[in-house]
């Protein structure tokens, strides 16, 4: 018998999961969504043929609950959901900083909880989702979550103690690339290129470099050295990056993001 899955708080990430599950063969009849706004619920009904219900109805009817709300909304959501969630439900959290212990403490004893940190490329089926099981999550539960999130990209299992680092590196990671592309595009304009040309050049360079990193199996240092000729243009640029502490700034930035993820959890505990 097919398991019913409810996406609770269906924003962009939740909709991406919904779409991915349907493309992977999940019947819309086995999917439920919850939203804050009636017009959003109607859009999802029309677009995907799924049923939109209340949070309480989703908790009662679904075998798997995927919570895709913002971290600051998780406490209120759990207050609403918990009285209606039987202990045999699988609860999946996609909120940064929210620990499995936080959810387990608010659910019936023995409820299996899985924590997932995805990033926004799930919107184009190129996401990365790091998966950690709580105290009561079994291998079967983890495999089910891998199947769901594998429909919108790749998955990896990590110990939960590493999730704050995952949030800093992968969850927030796309923003760092966008920031870099923005800065490099501005540099192209400074050097005399039209904005559109500078943008296209940098975006394609980023795509090509990413594919080479993924497919070549080479260490990034070796790929960088292949572009870095003696006394050439690339080494001149890299010297300036090192002089300005770009590597150290990246290390500090990711550490700050990881610390913030921990602070979110502590503030909600």
C-alpha positions in Angstrom: 0.0 0.0 0.0 1.4 3.4 -1.0 2.3 5.8 1.8 0.7 9.2 2.0 3.1 12.1 2.2 2.2 15.5 3.5 4.3 18.6 2.7 3.6 21.0 5.6 4.1 24.6 4.8 4.5 24.3 1.1 6.7 27.2 0.0 9.2 27.0 -2.9 11.3 24.2 -1.4 8.1 22.3 -0.5 6.7 22.7 -4.0 10.0 21.5 -5.5 9.8 18.4 -3.4 6.1 17.9 -4.4 7.0 18.3 -8.1 9.9 16.0 -7.8 7.9 13.2 -6.1 5.3 13.4 -8.8 7.9 13.2 -11.6 9.4 10.3 -9.8 6.1 8.4 -10.1 4.3 9.3 -6.9 0.6 9.6 -7.4 -0.9 13.0 -6.6 -3.7 11.0 -4.7 -1.0 10.0 -2.2 0.2 13.6 -1.6 -1.2 16.3 0.7 -0.1 19.9 1.1 -0.7 22.5 3.8 -0.4 26.3 3.3 -1.2 29.5 5.1 -3.1 31.1 2.3 -6.2 29.8 0.5 -5.1 31.1 -2.9 -1.7 29.3 -2.5 -3.6 26.1 -1.7 -5.8 26.5 -4.8 -2.7 27.1 -7.0 -1.2 23.8 -5.8 -4.5 21.9 -6.3 -4.7 23.2 -9.9 -1.0 22.7 -10.7 -0.4 19.3 -9.2 -3.8 17.7 -8.6 -3.0 17.3 -4.9 -5.3 17.8 -1.9 -4.8 20.8 0.3 -5.7 20.3 4.0 -5.1 21.8 7.4 -2.0 20.9 9.4 -4.1 18.8 11.8 -5.7 16.9 9.0 -2.3 16.3 7.4 -0.9 15.0 10.7 -3.8 12.5 11.0 -3.9 11.3 7.4 -0.3 11.2 6.2 2.3 8.5 6.9 5.1 10.9 6.3 5.1 14.6 7.3 7.7 16.8 5.7 8.0 20.1 7.6 9.3 22.8 5.3 8.5 25.9 7.4 11.1 28.5 8.5 13.0 27.7 11.7 11.4 30.5 13.7 7.9 29.0 12.9 8.7 25.5 13.9 7.8 25.9 17.6 4.3 27.1 16.8 3.9 24.5 14.1 4.8 21.7 16.5 2.3 23.0 19.1 -0.3 22.7 16.4 0.7 19.4 15.0 1.9 17.4 18.0 -1.5 16.4 19.5 -2.5 14.9 16.1 0.7 12.9 15.2 0.7 9.2 16.2 4.0 7.7 17.2 4.1 5.6 14.0 4.4 8.6 11.7 7.7 9.6 10.1 8.4 13.3 10.7 11.0 15.0 8.4 12.3 18.4 9.2 13.9 20.6 6.6 14.5 23.7 8.8 18.0 24.9 9.5 19.1 24.5 13.1 16.2 22.5 14.3 17.4 19.3 15.9 15.8 15.9 16.0 15.7 16.2 19.8 13.7 19.4 19.6 11.1 17.6 17.6 11.2 14.3 19.5 10.6 16.2 22.7 7.4 17.6 21.3 6.1 14.4 19.7 4.8 11.1 21.1 7.4 8.9 22.6 9.2 6.8 19.9 8.2 9.0 16.9 10.8 8.6 14.2 12.3 11.9 13.2 14.8 12.7 10.3 16.6 16.0 9.8 17.4 17.1 6.3 19.4 20.1 5.1 18.7 20.9 1.5 19.7 23.9 -0.7 17.8 25.9 -3.2 19.1 24.1 -6.3 16.4 21.5 -5.5 14.3 23.9 -7.5 16.1 22.8 -10.7 16.7 19.1 -9.6 20.3 19.8 -8.7 20.0 20.1 -5.0 22.1 18.5 -2.3 20.3 17.1 0.8 22.2 16.0 3.9 20.2 13.5 6.0 20.5 12.6 9.7 18.3 10.2 11.6 17.0 10.8 15.1 16.9 8.4 18.0 14.0 6.3 16.6 14.7 6.5 12.9 15.4 3.2 11.3 17.3 2.3 8.1 13.9 2.0 6.3 13.0 5.5 7.4 16.3 6.9 6.1 15.9 5.1 2.8 12.4 6.5 2.4 13.7 10.0 3.0 16.6 9.5 0.5 14.1 8.4 -2.1 12.0 11.5 -1.6 14.8 14.0 -1.6 16.7 12.1 -4.3 13.9 13.1 -6.7 15.3 16.7 -6.7 19.1 16.1 -6.6 21.6 14.1 -4.6 21.6 13.0 -1.0 24.2 12.2 1.6 24.0 10.9 5.1 25.8 12.7 7.9 25.9 12.4 11.7 23.5 15.0 13.1 26.4 16.8 14.9 27.7 17.8 11.5 24.4 19.4 10.3 25.4 22.9 11.4 28.5 22.6 9.2 26.4 21.3 6.4 24.0 24.2 6.8 27.0 26.6 6.5 28.7 24.9 3.6 25.9 23.5 1.5 22.6 25.0 2.7 23.9 28.5 2.4 26.5 27.6 -0.2 24.6 28.8 -3.3 24.4 32.3 -1.9 28.2 32.5 -1.8 28.4 31.5 -5.4 25.8 34.1 -6.4 27.8 36.7 -4.4 31.0 35.7 -6.2 29.3 35.9 -9.6 27.9 39.3 -8.7 31.4 40.6 -7.8 33.0 39.1 -10.9 30.4 40.6 -13.1 31.1 44.0 -11.6 34.8 43.4 -12.3 34.0 42.6 -15.9 32.1 45.9 -16.2 35.1 47.7 -14.6 37.3 46.2 -17.3 35.0 47.4 -20.0 32.6 44.6 -20.8 28.9 45.1 -21.1 27.0 43.7 -18.1 25.2 41.0 -20.1 28.4 39.8 -21.7 30.2 39.7 -18.3 27.3 37.8 -16.7 27.2 35.2 -19.5 31.0 34.7 -19.4 31.1 34.2 -15.6 28.0 32.0 -15.4 29.3 29.7 -18.1 32.7 29.6 -16.5 31.0 28.6 -13.2 29.0 25.9 -14.9 32.0 24.5 -16.8 34.2 24.5 -13.7 31.5 22.8 -11.6 31.1 20.0 -14.2 34.9 19.5 -14.3 35.0 19.3 -10.5 32.2 16.8 -10.5 33.2 14.6 -13.4 37.0 14.7 -13.6 37.7 13.3 -10.1 40.6 15.7 -9.8 41.4 17.7 -6.7 40.4 21.4 -7.1 44.1 22.4 -6.5 45.1 20.4 -9.5 42.4 21.9 -11.7 43.4 25.4 -10.6 47.1 24.7 -11.2 46.2 23.6 -14.8 44.9 27.1 -15.4 47.8 28.8 -13.6 50.7 29.4 -15.9 54.1 30.7 -14.6 54.1 34.5 -14.5 50.7 34.5 -16.2 47.4 36.3 -15.6 45.8 33.8 -13.3 48.6 33.7 -10.7 48.6 37.5 -10.7 44.9 37.4 -9.8 45.4 34.7 -7.2 48.1 36.7 -5.5 45.7 39.5 -5.1 43.1 37.2 -3.7 45.6 35.9 -1.1 46.8 39.4 -0.3 43.2 40.4 0.4 42.6 37.4 2.7 39.9 35.9 0.6 40.6 32.4 1.7 40.6 33.4 5.4 37.4 35.4 4.8 35.7 32.3 3.4 36.7 30.3 6.4 35.5 32.9 8.8 32.2 33.3 6.9 31.4 29.6 7.0 32.3 29.4 10.7 29.9 32.3 11.3 27.1 30.6 9.4 27.7 27.4 11.4 27.6 29.3 14.7 24.4 31.0 13.7 22.8 27.6 12.9 23.7 26.5 16.5 22.3 29.8 17.9 19.0 29.1 16.2 18.7 25.7 17.8 19.7 27.1 21.2 17.1 29.9 20.9 14.3 27.5 20.2 15.2 24.8 22.7 
